[in-house]
């Protein structure tokens, strides 16, 4: 998960391509789902590599449960640029 950073591209299933755009910020709406309300565990600043990310879809398609997710290398992702 530490390798998934803004700019990374992921292949979901056979054809769906997404690009990570940025890390998310923890939101107060999720407090009840964390022990003692401490949602700082998913703060990228406090715990690098444990946060969530936003991504944009570069190539649409169908993704199903159980489909593989593959982090593409820079070389693999370059020819897939829009």
C-alpha positions in Angstrom: 0.0 0.0 0.0 2.9 2.4 0.6 3.7 2.2 -3.1 0.2 3.6 -4.0 0.9 7.4 -4.1 -0.6 10.3 -6.1 0.2 9.7 -9.7 0.1 5.9 -9.4 -2.0 4.0 -11.9 -3.9 0.8 -11.1 -5.4 -1.7 -13.5 -8.6 -3.1 -12.0 -9.7 -6.4 -13.6 -8.8 -6.7 -17.2 -9.4 -3.2 -18.5 -10.3 -0.5 -16.0 -7.5 2.0 -15.4 -7.5 4.5 -12.6 -5.0 7.1 -11.5 -4.6 8.1 -7.8 -5.0 11.8 -7.6 -4.5 12.6 -3.9 -4.8 11.3 -0.3 -8.1 11.8 1.5 -8.4 13.6 4.7 -10.1 11.9 7.6 -13.7 13.1 8.1 -15.6 13.4 11.3 -18.5 11.4 9.9 -16.4 8.2 10.4 -15.6 8.7 14.1 -18.1 6.1 15.3 -16.3 3.4 13.3 -13.0 3.8 15.2 -12.1 2.7 18.7 -12.5 5.6 21.0 -13.3 7.8 18.0 -9.6 8.0 17.0 -9.7 8.2 13.3 -6.2 9.7 13.1 -5.0 6.2 12.2 -5.9 6.9 8.6 -4.3 10.3 8.4 -1.5 10.3 5.8 0.4 13.0 7.8 0.3 11.1 11.1 0.6 7.5 9.7 2.0 7.5 6.2 0.8 4.6 4.1 -2.4 4.1 6.1 -4.7 6.6 4.5 -7.2 6.3 1.8 -6.9 7.8 -1.7 -9.0 9.5 -4.3 -8.6 8.3 -7.9 -9.9 9.3 -11.3 -11.1 6.8 -13.9 -9.0 6.9 -17.1 -10.5 3.9 -18.8 -14.1 2.8 -18.0 -15.2 -0.8 -17.8 -16.7 -3.4 -15.5 -15.0 -4.4 -12.2 -16.3 -7.5 -10.3 -15.6 -8.8 -6.9 -12.5 -11.0 -7.0 -11.0 -9.2 -10.0 -7.2 -8.6 -9.7 -5.8 -5.1 -8.9 -2.4 -4.4 -10.3 -0.2 -1.4 -9.6 1.4 -0.5 -12.9 5.1 0.5 -13.2 5.8 3.9 -14.7 6.9 2.2 -17.9 3.6 0.2 -18.1 1.5 3.2 -17.3 3.1 5.7 -19.8 1.6 4.2 -23.0 -1.8 4.3 -21.4 -1.9 8.1 -20.8 -4.9 9.9 -22.2 
